[in-house]
Amino acid sequence: MDFNIDSIKEEFENFRNNCGSSCITQEENEVEDEQEESGFIGIVQKYLLAPNRCGVYLSRLDIKAIGLAFGEDVQVRERKRMIRDILKAVTSKEKLIKVFSIIKEAVDTKLDAYENIIKTFPKTKELFEDKFKKAENFKKVLDKIVDDIDEEVDFV
């Protein structure tokens, strides 16, 4: 198969020129990510994306299920963006409490699986003790976020 590098370059240039303002550059993504990291969205993302912080791994499917339970049908893509999309739909303290309770239920479901493994294989208890502690800590972080937010905070 013969590739004409000039035609590929031309096609790319046309694509880039036609993209206009609808394309998001990497710099814009980085600015958006920095802004998110400072708020409660960033805190929740930091914990949910790292199993070593929240005790469990939430897959894209798990995050999709959380979104659907909350009433937000998020597109399956990068987990960080899926979480952001769900949390950006929060417009009140009641909705924040609701989404956090859904997240806690998802974490508890994963922990139930760990408990079943421990019952079946008792010697694995030591492996999973740390996961339970981290999950409890994560739930406390969510509760603290709710406690720290006033009713008058603009969520949008």
VENCORSUL-V227015 format. One line per field, one symbol per residue. phi: phi as a letter, one per 40 degrees, with the letter a starting at -180 (. if undefined). A space follows every 10 residues. Layout:
phi->???
//
This chain:
phi->.cbbcccccc cccccccccg cccbcccccc ccccccccbc ccccddcccb ccbbgbbbcc cccccccccc gbccccaddd cccdcccccc bacccccccc cccccccccc cccccccccc bdccdcccdc cccccccccc cccccccccc cccccc
//
